[in-house]
Amino acid sequence: MISILPLAVKISLAIFILLLIILFVVKKRKFILFLIVIDIGIGVWQGQKEYNRTYKDFSNVKADIKIAANDLIKEFETNDSAANKKYLDKTLETTGNLKDVTKDDAGYFTLILGDTTSMSSVRCSMDSTHLKDAATVPIGSSVTVRGACTGFNKDEMGLGSDVILNRCVIIKNQN
Amino acid sequence: MKRKGIILIAFLSLLTTQSFAQGKFYTKTGKISLFSATPMENISAVNKSIVCLLDSKTGDLQFAVLMKGFEFKKAKMEEDFNSDYVESSKFPKSEFKGQVTNNSSINYSINGTYKAEVTGKLSMHGKTKDITASGTVAVKDGKVILNSVFNIQLADFDVRVPKMYIDNIAKSIKTTVDCTLEPLK
């Protein structure tokens, strides 16, 4: 149960126990009690902060790995379990030819990167706060996208294989 | 000549509706949402990159879901979901393979909303379980829209919630499927 607590909360918990022990040893009890109150305050504050944390916009996050879209597809197609280990949960920055842009009924955009001759693609689901950017990129241009790699859909239904990136933002597009 | 042309067009349009009626439909941008309701808090997540394939001829229905693709409002919830509950690094993919049991009562070439029953095998978190869900199949201008709401019991898939959050997470997760399928060319 303790293992799922954030680090800051663990530290305040440890300090709390330490202070409790000290409380029974020393004479300056008021001062120790004061420290305990401060410690609990910091612990609760840090816990709340961690609990309410939201994801950072990827336009302000440095990419872990930069890779061309075609190379990324190739790596997953060659050995998907090795590629999963390497790329899952990582922030990827990938550059490739924009094959297509889809917009669904709810207004969400997906950029599809890769060779037009190939069934395989990198599918980039756009961050909901950056949807407008997706509509401005011309199809056939080279585009750089940053997002979280959520995995690989191997072609089991005859629809082509896809590497999926989530919460994507467009870094730049060259015509 | 004119009449021949009209007949030809009529014949061709018949052919296209026929191919719609018998073809396969798919999407790669289907949506599945999860909803956990407890007195403590409500938690929701959505995955917008669902792959779905429907064979309108046989009623065969398949879904592929990347577990890491569920987006939560709070980062901590998403991290806990992935690392502790569904262990998405170990089990990255979830799959459903099944059938629309009343497929013969759905006319894929006529616009309309039909009630549908689906039954099949759901694989998730290393476990496979038979599930049945009801919903609707809406045919609209050559597209097929699937909607369904059903519950997944966490215990069925061996998903364990840490004691600390046992009151915050429902044992039965409301799952909503919303997929707009296009004809597969």
Interface residues (C-beta under 8 A of the other chain):
Chain A: M1 I4 E50 Y51 N52 R53 T54 Y55 N84 L88 D89 T102 D104 D105 A106 Y108 T110 R123 S125 A148 T150 G151 F152 N153 E156 M157 G158 L159 D162 I164 N166 R167
Chain B: Y26 K28 T29 K31 K48 S49 V51 L53 Q62 A64 L66 M67 K68 G69 E71 K73 K74 A75 K76 E78 D80 N82 D84 S89 P92 K93 P162 K163 M164 T180 L184
